[in-house]
Amino acid sequence: MRILLVEDDRDLAENLQEYLEEKGHELGFAHDGLVGLHLAVSERWDIIILDIMLPGIDGLKLCERLRRDAGDATPVLMLTARDRLQDKIEGFQSGTDDYLVKPFAMQELEMRLEALYRRASSEVCGQVLTVGDLVANVKTLEIARAGRPIELTRVGRKILLHLMRASPALVSRAELEYAIWGHDQPFSDVLRSHMYTLRRAVDQPFQQKLLHTVRGLGYRLIAERPKP
């Protein structure tokens, strides 16, 4: 497995490196939250091990931004000394997949990592979304239409993935706005601008249009026969 370890305790990080590399895994490191977030979204990992108490931004915020802003589904194991039930609840609410309290046995850590990896591997087929000739890999965030790669902004990608998951159903403006911005709704009608850019990226070079506006209601992504 290719594992990203975000941990500010350098002694613990070195011990984890020694143990996991002996087991044949490849490790990357970050000793603060901001660097950890950058590495998490800029490279491909099988698992992320994440401490909560970190300089920069804490592990809860990092995980939340990874899920909400980057749309990244890489399995996350939180490794922390915070052992209260409320701490664990906050961890899972932020998007973590597992939670292990320090101190811990290395063997248990490895078994949990293996379980997360198996679960993620079994879900790979569900991570590839298809609408007509438009294909999106949720894990790698690669998007292509008719084999042609499509580059999108972070928000554009989140909108497209949401529409692809819902296809062929109609998605209201309110639902899309909440999915992208949550309770922090923008003051201006920025969704319209994002939809314009997304439509150009997905549909402009092609005769068949996939992204449709249902006036007054919302949007839907559906493969329909081109009109003669």
C-alpha positions in Angstrom: 0.0 0.0 0.0 1.0 3.6 -0.6 0.4 5.3 2.8 0.4 9.0 3.7 1.2 9.6 7.4 0.3 13.0 8.8 1.8 13.0 12.3 3.8 15.7 14.2 5.3 13.3 16.7 8.5 12.5 14.8 9.6 9.6 17.0 6.2 7.9 16.4 6.4 8.7 12.7 9.9 7.0 12.5 8.6 3.9 14.4 5.7 3.6 12.0 7.9 4.1 9.0 10.2 1.3 10.1 7.4 -1.1 10.9 5.3 -0.5 7.8 8.2 -0.3 5.3 9.4 -3.7 6.7 5.9 -5.0 5.7 6.4 -3.8 2.2 4.4 -0.5 2.3 5.5 2.8 0.8 5.2 5.8 3.1 4.9 9.6 2.6 5.1 12.1 5.5 3.8 15.4 6.7 4.4 16.9 10.1 1.7 19.5 10.0 -1.8 19.8 8.7 -1.3 22.2 5.8 1.4 20.1 4.3 -0.6 17.0 4.9 -3.6 18.4 3.0 -1.4 19.5 0.1 0.1 16.0 -0.2 -3.3 14.3 0.2 -4.8 16.1 -2.7 -1.8 16.4 -5.0 -0.7 12.7 -5.0 -2.5 9.4 -5.1 -2.6 7.3 -1.8 -4.2 4.1 -0.8 -4.6 5.0 2.8 -4.1 8.2 4.9 -3.1 7.9 8.6 -4.0 11.2 10.3 -3.3 12.6 13.8 -5.9 15.0 15.2 -3.7 17.4 17.1 -1.6 19.0 14.3 0.0 22.4 13.7 -1.4 24.4 10.8 -4.8 22.8 10.7 -6.0 19.9 12.9 -6.8 16.5 11.6 -10.6 17.0 11.9 -10.5 20.1 9.6 -8.0 18.4 7.3 -10.3 15.4 6.8 -13.4 17.5 6.4 -11.7 19.6 3.7 -10.4 16.5 2.0 -14.0 15.1 1.8 -16.0 18.3 1.3 -13.7 20.5 -0.8 -11.6 18.0 -2.7 -14.2 15.3 -3.0 -11.5 12.7 -2.1 -12.6 9.3 -0.9 -9.2 7.9 0.1 -9.7 5.8 3.3 -8.6 7.7 6.4 -7.5 6.2 9.7 -7.4 8.7 12.6 -4.6 7.9 15.0 -4.9 10.0 18.2 -4.6 10.1 21.9 -8.1 11.6 22.2 -10.2 8.8 23.5 -13.6 10.3 24.6 -16.7 9.2 22.8 -17.3 12.8 21.7 -13.9 12.9 20.1 -14.7 9.7 18.1 -18.0 11.1 17.1 -16.3 14.3 15.8 -13.8 12.2 14.0 -16.4 10.2 12.1 -18.5 13.3 11.4 -15.4 14.8 9.7 -15.2 11.9 7.3 -12.8 9.4 8.8 -13.2 5.7 8.1 -11.6 4.3 11.2 -10.4 5.6 14.6 -7.5 4.1 16.6 -6.5 5.5 20.0 -2.9 5.9 21.2 -1.1 3.9 22.5 -1.8 1.1 20.1 -0.3 -2.2 18.9 1.5 -2.0 15.6 -0.1 -5.3 14.6 -3.6 -3.9 15.2 -2.8 -0.8 13.2 -1.7 -2.9 10.3 -4.8 -5.1 10.4 -7.0 -2.0 10.4 -5.1 -0.6 7.4 -5.5 -3.9 5.5 -9.2 -3.9 6.3 -9.6 -0.4 5.0 -7.6 -1.2 1.8 -9.7 -4.3 1.1 -12.9 -2.4 1.6 -11.8 0.4 -0.7 -10.6 -2.1 -3.3 -14.0 -3.9 -3.3 -15.7 -0.6 -4.0 -13.6 0.4 -7.0 -16.3 -0.6 -9.4 -18.7 1.8 -7.7 -16.2 4.6 -7.9 -16.4 4.8 -11.7 -19.4 6.8 -12.8 -20.7 6.7 -16.4 -23.3 8.8 -18.2 -23.3 8.1 -21.9 -19.7 8.5 -23.1 -18.8 10.6 -20.0 -16.7 8.7 -17.4 -15.5 9.8 -14.0 -13.3 7.9 -11.6 -14.2 9.1 -8.1 -11.0 7.8 -6.6 -8.5 9.3 -9.0 -10.7 12.2 -10.0 -10.0 11.6 -13.7 -12.8 12.6 -16.0 -13.1 12.0 -19.7 -15.7 12.1 -22.5 -15.3 9.9 -25.5 -11.7 9.3 -24.3 -10.9 13.0 -24.2 -9.7 14.1 -20.7 -11.7 17.0 -19.1 -10.1 19.4 -16.7 -12.4 21.0 -14.2 -12.1 23.3 -11.2 -12.7 21.8 -7.7 -16.3 23.2 -7.6 -17.0 22.1 -11.2 -15.8 18.6 -10.4 -18.0 18.4 -7.3 -21.0 19.6 -9.3 -20.4 17.1 -12.1 -19.9 14.1 -9.7 -23.1 15.0 -7.9 -25.1 15.2 -11.1 -23.5 11.9 -12.3 -24.5 10.1 -9.1 -28.0 11.4 -9.4 -28.4 10.7 -13.2 -30.9 10.6 -14.8 -32.8 12.3 -12.0 -33.3 16.0 -11.8 -31.2 17.9 -9.2 -32.6 21.1 -7.8 -30.6 24.3 -7.5 -31.0 24.2 -3.7 -29.7 20.6 -3.5 -26.7 21.4 -5.6 -25.9 24.6 -3.7 -26.0 22.7 -0.4 -23.9 19.8 -1.7 -21.2 22.3 -2.8 -21.3 24.9 -0.1 -23.2 23.4 2.8 -24.6 26.1 5.1 -22.1 28.6 3.9 -24.2 29.7 0.9 -22.7 32.3 -1.5 -24.3 35.7 -1.6 -24.4 35.9 -5.4 -25.6 33.5 -8.0 -22.3 31.8 -8.6 -23.9 28.5 -9.3 -25.0 29.8 -12.7 -21.5 30.8 -13.6 -20.1 27.4 -12.6 -22.8 25.6 -14.6 -21.9 27.7 -17.7 -18.2 26.7 -17.4 -19.1 23.1 -16.7 -21.4 22.9 -19.8 -18.7 24.3 -22.0 -16.2 21.7 -20.7 -18.6 18.7 -21.0 -20.8 19.5 -24.0 -19.3 22.2 -26.2 -17.1 19.9 -28.5 -19.9 17.3 -28.9 -23.1 17.1 -30.9 -24.9 15.2 -28.1 -25.6 17.3 -25.1 -25.5 15.7 -21.7 -26.1 18.6 -19.3 -29.6 20.0 -19.4 -31.2 22.9 -17.6 -34.8 22.4 -16.5 -36.0 26.0 -16.2 -37.1 27.0 -12.7 -36.3 23.6 -11.3 -32.7 22.6 -11.6 -30.3 20.5 -13.7 -29.9 16.9 -14.9 -27.2 14.9 -16.6 -28.6 12.4 -19.1 -27.6 10.9 -22.4 -30.3 11.5 -24.9 -30.4 10.9 -28.6 -29.2 14.0 -30.6 -32.0 15.8 -32.4 -31.9 15.4 -36.2 
